[in-house]
Amino acid sequence: METLDRTASGPDETRTHLAGLLLKTGQGNHEAFTEFYRFTSPRVFGVVRRVVVDPEISEEVTQEIFMLVWQDAGKYNPALGSPIGWLVTIAHRKAVDRVRSRQSSTNRDSRWAAAGWKHPFDEVGESVTDGMETLQVFDSLTVLSPLQRESILLAYFGCLTYREVAEKLSVPLPTIKSRIRDGLTQLRTQYQSV
């Protein structure tokens, strides 16, 4: 099979040769496709890279373009334009499609995230459930001794550490730990019996 001499060929000879390679590629000729690819791939990659920017994605798109060329080479019509014009049109269209697809995906993810954070759950149902659970907890606290109740309320509802509870009540830390531990044990027993 003859190869394309890039230096000796004029524009018309190159166009004719590339059109012949596309015709042979359309008939399933692997060698013709390989030669067409070698001659045109740098140009296709350049077109794609200018649109897509990312080199790895540009390589993927270029590969997709040549897969399309392999499949659709038989559809090329020399009367409608040069092989390079046909190929660059496909390359540009595919590159723009990829950019639009990525942007659309990014926009969709952003909209979903924004919408998801506005209403992550049923606020009314959640507040009713929280209110009922709070009432149950406070009702359960009545089974505790006043010292246990005070220590637990400061630690869990007052958001204090055990050490801060001990300082606030002027009680040794081990005593506070014992009160809270015993109180939580009683609460657990209370919940399990309900």
Legacy VTK file of the C-alpha trace (Angstrom):
# vtk DataFile Version 3.0
C-alpha trace
ASCII
DATASET POLYDATA
POINTS 194 float
0.000 0.000 0.000
1.337 3.407 -0.875
1.916 5.887 1.920
1.204 9.566 1.962
4.309 11.671 1.400
3.435 14.827 3.307
6.270 16.905 1.890
5.810 16.128 -1.811
2.028 16.176 -1.966
0.113 19.294 -2.853
-3.258 20.152 -1.317
-5.240 18.500 -4.108
-3.150 15.323 -3.993
-3.495 15.184 -0.203
-7.246 15.679 -0.435
-7.579 12.957 -3.075
-5.381 10.566 -1.121
-7.262 11.142 2.158
-10.587 10.694 0.356
-9.284 7.378 -1.006
-8.199 6.330 2.480
-11.660 7.142 3.835
-13.277 5.157 1.043
-11.057 2.142 1.809
-11.676 2.591 5.557
-15.402 2.517 4.865
-14.812 -0.870 3.239
-13.083 -2.138 6.403
-9.446 -1.662 5.340
-7.385 -1.424 8.562
-4.216 -0.235 6.842
-6.064 2.664 5.200
-7.562 3.637 8.547
-4.149 3.456 10.244
-2.605 5.744 7.622
-5.553 8.148 7.797
-5.196 8.205 11.585
-1.423 8.849 11.502
-1.836 11.748 9.119
-4.856 13.420 10.740
-4.715 12.640 14.467
-2.365 15.517 15.443
-4.706 18.002 13.811
-7.816 16.453 15.366
-6.193 16.427 18.807
-5.284 20.113 18.378
-8.858 21.061 17.520
-10.242 19.078 20.442
-7.638 20.390 22.883
-8.485 24.024 22.043
-12.137 23.355 22.918
-11.853 20.881 25.801
-8.559 22.171 27.312
-7.942 19.149 29.593
-5.326 16.938 27.858
-6.624 13.613 29.169
-10.204 14.349 28.222
-8.970 15.645 24.853
-7.296 12.281 24.263
-10.547 10.473 25.117
-12.560 12.659 22.755
-9.977 12.197 19.982
-10.228 8.452 20.418
-14.037 8.634 20.228
-13.766 10.688 17.033
-11.600 8.102 15.310
-13.920 5.314 16.438
-16.686 7.288 14.767
-14.520 7.719 11.642
-13.982 3.960 11.520
-17.747 3.376 11.749
-18.886 6.220 9.462
-16.093 6.467 6.860
-18.438 4.982 4.273
-20.782 7.974 4.753
-18.129 10.494 3.694
-19.083 12.243 0.460
-16.137 13.963 -1.337
-18.564 16.219 -3.196
-19.607 17.854 0.086
-16.132 18.825 1.278
-12.572 17.779 1.942
-11.723 14.863 4.236
-9.985 17.278 6.626
-13.012 19.587 6.652
-15.309 16.610 7.345
-13.019 15.366 10.116
-12.506 18.783 11.750
-16.285 19.346 11.745
-16.798 16.036 13.541
-13.959 16.826 15.969
-15.283 20.267 16.817
-18.842 18.987 17.289
-17.707 16.134 19.561
-15.464 18.437 21.614
-18.263 20.970 22.125
-20.652 18.153 23.054
-18.213 16.931 25.708
-17.778 20.416 27.191
-21.553 20.946 27.252
-22.084 17.547 28.810
-19.552 18.225 31.564
-21.024 21.672 32.228
-24.543 20.276 32.296
-23.464 17.599 34.766
-21.736 20.187 36.956
-24.811 22.444 36.875
-27.116 19.524 37.696
-24.926 18.486 40.631
-24.841 22.071 41.904
-28.618 22.433 41.660
-29.137 19.123 43.398
-26.726 20.009 46.188
-28.290 23.443 46.676
-31.808 22.013 46.722
-30.760 19.175 49.010
-29.343 21.500 51.645
-32.408 23.747 51.697
-34.796 20.950 52.680
-32.782 17.913 53.749
-35.735 16.382 55.613
-39.348 16.875 56.583
-38.960 19.791 58.984
-42.465 19.593 60.469
-42.288 15.855 61.043
-38.805 16.132 62.450
-39.742 18.919 64.885
-42.798 16.969 66.125
-40.694 13.848 66.611
-37.983 15.833 68.388
-40.579 17.462 70.630
-42.106 14.118 71.566
-38.707 12.593 72.280
-37.753 15.604 74.416
-40.946 15.216 76.448
-40.243 11.493 76.910
-36.709 12.247 78.063
-37.855 14.875 80.536
-40.588 12.537 81.824
-37.969 9.842 82.254
-35.723 12.181 84.218
-38.295 12.152 87.023
-37.132 8.632 87.981
-33.659 10.003 88.769
-32.492 11.471 92.023
-32.252 15.258 92.013
-28.412 15.039 92.029
-28.345 12.648 89.047
-30.907 14.730 87.140
-28.962 17.961 87.712
-25.669 16.384 86.584
-27.203 14.832 83.449
-29.056 18.016 82.496
-25.850 20.066 82.774
-23.783 17.510 80.853
-26.189 16.609 78.045
-28.536 19.560 77.751
-26.153 22.211 79.037
-23.372 20.913 76.782
-20.829 20.860 79.586
-18.020 18.362 79.997
-17.995 16.173 83.078
-15.158 18.295 84.451
-17.162 21.506 83.876
-20.189 19.958 85.640
-17.963 19.054 88.598
-16.588 22.603 88.783
-20.054 24.185 88.435
-21.488 22.018 91.234
-18.282 22.111 93.347
-18.271 18.309 93.476
-15.293 15.990 92.816
-15.071 14.707 89.215
-15.343 11.002 90.160
-18.597 11.740 91.994
-20.054 13.480 88.917
-19.003 10.565 86.705
-20.712 8.120 89.074
-23.923 10.194 89.231
-24.119 10.457 85.447
-23.254 6.785 84.880
-25.828 5.585 87.419
-28.419 8.029 86.073
-27.895 6.891 82.467
-28.190 3.273 83.583
-31.539 4.070 85.199
-32.714 5.918 82.068
-31.735 2.984 79.855
-33.670 0.636 82.093
-36.649 3.034 81.989
-36.613 3.152 78.137
-36.300 -0.595 77.784
-39.333 -1.193 79.967
-41.498 1.203 77.908
LINES 1 195
194 0 1 2 3 4 5 6 7 8 9 10 11 12 13 14 15 16 17 18 19 20 21 22 23 24 25 26 27 28 29 30 31 32 33 34 35 36 37 38 39 40 41 42 43 44 45 46 47 48 49 50 51 52 53 54 55 56 57 58 59 60 61 62 63 64 65 66 67 68 69 70 71 72 73 74 75 76 77 78 79 80 81 82 83 84 85 86 87 88 89 90 91 92 93 94 95 96 97 98 99 100 101 102 103 104 105 106 107 108 109 110 111 112 113 114 115 116 117 118 119 120 121 122 123 124 125 126 127 128 129 130 131 132 133 134 135 136 137 138 139 140 141 142 143 144 145 146 147 148 149 150 151 152 153 154 155 156 157 158 159 160 161 162 163 164 165 166 167 168 169 170 171 172 173 174 175 176 177 178 179 180 181 182 183 184 185 186 187 188 189 190 191 192 193
